[in-house]
Amino acid sequence: MAKSILGLNNHQSKAVHAIMGLLCLLMFVHKAQAREFTVGNSGWGVRTTSTESYNQWAERNRFQIGDSLVFVYSPNEDSVLQVTKEASDNCTTDAPLAKYTDGHTIVSLNRSGSFYFISGNKDNCLKGEKLVLVVLADRSNTSTKNATAPASPPLAASPQSPPASVPAPAPYGESPPTPTPSDINPTPAPILQSPPPSAASSVFIGVTGSIGAFLASYLLSF
């Protein structure tokens, strides 16, 4: 049915299926890299003196863009507020950046930098129910920026060495002066070398070549 609608022959249909399979595989790998963290491991609430604080828990983990936080709590007794640093320091529950009350809150960490969460109950916040964490910068974006940065202008070529001076002919009856090594072998001008390719471009070329080779071998097998 799909072949008749798209007007594809057998080989074209198999090529489309192969490309779709590769795209699904790439999406699966990207999703597998993202992780979910249950805040505090045991749920969102006032911590006892025998357990570590939420900030201590955050320091033991490494958060990256695409990861998610899971807050588990009783919706009738507590809530989660995403706030600014100043509101977190003062446990200010007015005008939060975001408010969650569903009892099973999932917050996506969609940027790098600091995130601040406190309890919607100010008394709980004053007792330590607050969380500060830092999301690491995206290394792929950093490498891409470095790879696409404009190349520095080439160094100006040093002027060529002047031709070796030819000694004047000696007067009649005198022997000519002995040439010095610098007159025989003048110092050559330095040769400018092009910078090596960046790591990001090498990885991109490698992945592109692998996909192209896979598709070519797949199509040639039919």
Backbone hydrogen bonds, N-H to C=O, Kabsch-Sander energy under -0.5 kcal/mol:
donor,donor_aa,acceptor,acceptor_aa,energy
5,I,1,M,-1.9
6,L,2,A,-2.4
7,G,3,K,-1.7
8,L,3,K,-1.5
13,S,9,N,-2.4
14,K,10,N,-1.9
15,A,11,H,-2.0
16,V,12,Q,-2.3
17,H,13,S,-2.1
18,A,14,K,-2.1
19,I,15,A,-2.3
20,M,16,V,-2.4
21,G,17,H,-2.2
22,L,18,A,-2.0
23,L,19,I,-2.3
24,C,20,M,-2.3
25,L,21,G,-2.1
26,L,22,L,-2.4
27,M,23,L,-2.3
28,F,24,C,-2.2
29,V,25,L,-2.3
30,H,26,L,-2.3
31,K,27,M,-2.2
32,A,28,F,-2.2
33,Q,29,V,-1.1
34,A,30,H,-0.7
34,A,31,K,-0.7
37,F,68,S,-2.8
38,T,36,E,-0.5
39,V,37,F,-0.7
39,V,70,V,-2.4
41,N,38,T,-2.4
42,S,40,G,-2.5
43,G,39,V,-1.0
44,W,72,V,-3.2
45,G,43,G,-0.6
51,T,48,T,-1.2
57,W,53,S,-2.1
58,A,54,Y,-2.3
59,E,55,N,-1.9
60,R,56,Q,-1.0
60,R,57,W,-0.6
61,N,58,A,-1.2
63,F,61,N,-0.5
63,F,134,V,-0.6
66,G,109,L,-2.9
67,D,64,Q,-2.1
68,S,35,R,-2.6
69,L,107,V,-2.9
70,V,37,F,-3.1
71,F,69,L,-0.5
71,F,105,T,-3.2
72,V,70,V,-0.6
73,Y,71,F,-0.5
73,Y,103,G,-2.2
77,E,74,S,-1.6
78,D,74,S,-2.0
80,V,100,Y,-2.4
81,L,118,I,-2.7
82,Q,98,A,-2.6
83,V,81,L,-0.6
83,V,116,Y,-2.1
88,S,84,T,-2.1
89,D,85,K,-2.5
90,N,86,E,-1.8
91,C,87,A,-0.8
92,T,87,A,-2.3
93,T,91,C,-0.6
97,L,82,Q,-2.3
98,A,82,Q,-1.4
100,Y,80,V,-2.8
105,T,71,F,-2.0
107,V,69,L,-2.5
107,V,105,T,-0.5
108,S,106,I,-0.5
109,L,67,D,-3.0
110,N,108,S,-1.2
113,G,135,V,-2.2
115,F,133,L,-2.6
116,Y,83,V,-0.5
117,F,131,L,-2.8
118,I,81,L,-2.4
119,S,129,E,-1.6
120,G,79,S,-1.0
122,K,120,G,-0.7
125,C,121,N,-2.0
126,L,122,K,-2.5
127,K,123,D,-1.1
128,G,125,C,-1.9
129,E,124,N,-2.4
130,K,128,G,-2.0
131,L,117,F,-3.4
133,L,115,F,-1.9
135,V,113,G,-3.3
136,L,63,F,-3.0
139,R,137,A,-0.6
142,T,138,D,-1.6
143,S,139,R,-2.7
144,T,140,S,-2.0
145,K,141,N,-2.5
146,N,142,T,-2.2
147,A,143,S,-2.1
148,T,144,T,-2.2
149,A,145,K,-0.7
174,E,171,P,-2.3
183,D,180,T,-0.8
184,I,180,T,-1.3
185,N,181,P,-2.7
192,L,190,P,-0.5
202,S,198,S,-1.6
203,V,199,A,-2.3
204,F,200,A,-2.3
205,I,201,S,-2.5
206,G,202,S,-2.3
207,V,203,V,-2.5
208,T,204,F,-2.5
209,G,205,I,-2.5
210,S,206,G,-2.1
211,I,207,V,-2.2
212,G,208,T,-2.4
213,A,209,G,-2.6
214,F,210,S,-2.2
215,L,211,I,-2.3
216,A,212,G,-2.3
217,S,213,A,-2.5
218,Y,214,F,-2.1
219,L,215,L,-2.4
220,L,216,A,-2.3
221,S,217,S,-0.8
222,F,219,L,-1.4
